[in-house]
Amino acid sequence: MPTVDTSLYGLSSEEAAFFKAQIGIDDDEDLKRHILEVQTKAYKIAPYPCIHRYNFLRMNMSRYPVYEHILKLGRERSDAVLLDLGCCFGVDARKAAADGFPAKNIIASDIKNEFLELSHELFRTTPTSYPGCLLPGDVFDPAFLSIAARPNDICSALAIDLSSLKSLNPLHGRISAINATSLFHIFTEDKQLHLARALAGLLSAQPGSVICGSQVGSLEKGMAATVWGPEHRLFVHSPKSWTSLWDGEVFEKGSVKVETELVKHVIRGVEFFTMGWSVVRL
């Protein structure tokens, strides 16, 4: 991976306002300096493209059509839990908390515990000042997340302190909303199906419970090139194959509503697609 390129840094007016308010830094240059310090540490831990290109700063979930629905779940369900999976620094989780989803009912989880520690550094918080749960773990480790039967009964109110969690397994059938942004396309086709089934086991049976995200997509499922070069190829789904996976393979046919949106991009002459999506229990 290339060295850190500060020329790629940039925040929209909405992003700048959010980070200034959450971090407590009003000056643009001071904010940039602070973010670059955290980015440099993160890039040494794992030189991911999302760190290099500052994608970790994007508030993705708040742009999804189901975002207001997710916030409504947080307001109206006393036991609603939001899981931000593969969260990096947990920016989407922090944004949801700022917009009213109870922070004590939000879990931000990543395989890199160092990223979760840097989340506190980025936002200048502590476990005391920010009550959201930061939970490290590997979603393919059954001790952290096993595949459980899809729940068909509606669980009673959540009776667990999220701050005490060591894995996601105690939450089978109890999570109201799951955000999986830029996560599925990292894995092979078989692992994507495994992860989908594992998340389905976490999702509450209550109508309106939702899993959402975005990832690299394609007009037809299969291997696709990426903007990182011809040697970097990913297995990607099409809207049709992604819908079939959730509605009929992971969940019983007709029990969920799947929505997708495929958007074409061209970067450095390379054409690729991103696919935003949501899966809502009916």
Rosetta blueprint (number, residue, H / E / L):
1 M L
2 P L
3 T L
4 V L
5 D L
6 T H
7 S H
8 L H
9 Y L
10 G L
11 L L
12 S L
13 S H
14 E H
15 E H
16 A H
17 A H
18 F H
19 F H
20 K H
21 A H
22 Q H
23 I H
24 G L
25 I L
26 D L
27 D L
28 D H
29 E H
30 D H
31 L H
32 K H
33 R H
34 H H
35 I H
36 L H
37 E H
38 V H
39 Q H
40 T H
41 K H
42 A H
43 Y H
44 K H
45 I H
46 A L
47 P L
48 Y L
49 P H
50 C H
51 I H
52 H H
53 R L
54 Y L
55 N H
56 F H
57 L H
58 R L
59 M L
60 N L
61 M H
62 S H
63 R H
64 Y L
65 P L
66 V L
67 Y H
68 E H
69 H H
70 I H
71 L H
72 K H
73 L H
74 G H
75 R H
76 E H
77 R L
78 S L
79 D L
80 A L
81 V L
82 L E
83 L E
84 D E
85 L E
86 G L
87 C L
88 C L
89 F L
90 G L
91 V H
92 D H
93 A H
94 R H
95 K H
96 A H
97 A H
98 A H
99 D L
100 G L
101 F L
102 P L
103 A H
104 K H
105 N H
106 I E
107 I E
108 A E
109 S E
110 D E
111 I L
112 K L
113 N H
114 E H
115 F H
116 L H
117 E H
118 L H
119 S H
120 H H
121 E H
122 L H
123 F H
124 R L
125 T L
126 T L
127 P L
128 T L
129 S L
130 Y L
131 P L
132 G L
133 C E
134 L E
135 L E
136 P E
137 G L
138 D L
139 V L
140 F L
141 D L
142 P L
143 A L
144 F L
145 L L
146 S L
147 I L
148 A L
149 A L
150 R L
151 P L
152 N L
153 D L
154 I L
155 C L
156 S L
157 A L
158 L L
159 A L
160 I L
161 D L
162 L H
163 S H
164 S H
165 L L
166 K L
167 S L
168 L L
169 N H
170 P H
171 L H
172 H L
173 G L
174 R L
175 I E
176 S L
177 A E
178 I E
179 N E
180 A E
181 T E
182 S L
183 L L
184 F H
185 H H
186 I H
187 F L
188 T L
189 E H
190 D H
191 K H
192 Q H
193 L H
194 H H
195 L H
196 A H
197 R H
198 A H
199 L H
200 A H
201 G H
202 L H
203 L E
204 S L
205 A L
206 Q L
207 P L
208 G L
209 S L
210 V E
211 I E
212 C E
213 G E
214 S E
215 Q E
216 V E
217 G E
218 S L
219 L L
220 E L
221 K L
222 G E
223 M E
224 A E
225 A E
226 T E
227 V L
228 W L
229 G E
230 P E
231 E E
232 H E
233 R E
234 L E
235 F E
236 V E
237 H E
238 S L
239 P H
240 K H
241 S H
242 W H
243 T H
244 S H
245 L H
246 W H
247 D E
248 G L
249 E L
250 V L
251 F E
252 E L
253 K L
254 G L
255 S L
256 V E
257 K E
258 V E
259 E E
260 T E
261 E E
262 L E
263 V E
264 K E
265 H E
266 V E
267 I E
268 R L
269 G L
270 V E
271 E E
272 F E
273 F E
274 T E
275 M E
276 G E
277 W E
278 S E
279 V E
280 V E
281 R E
282 L L
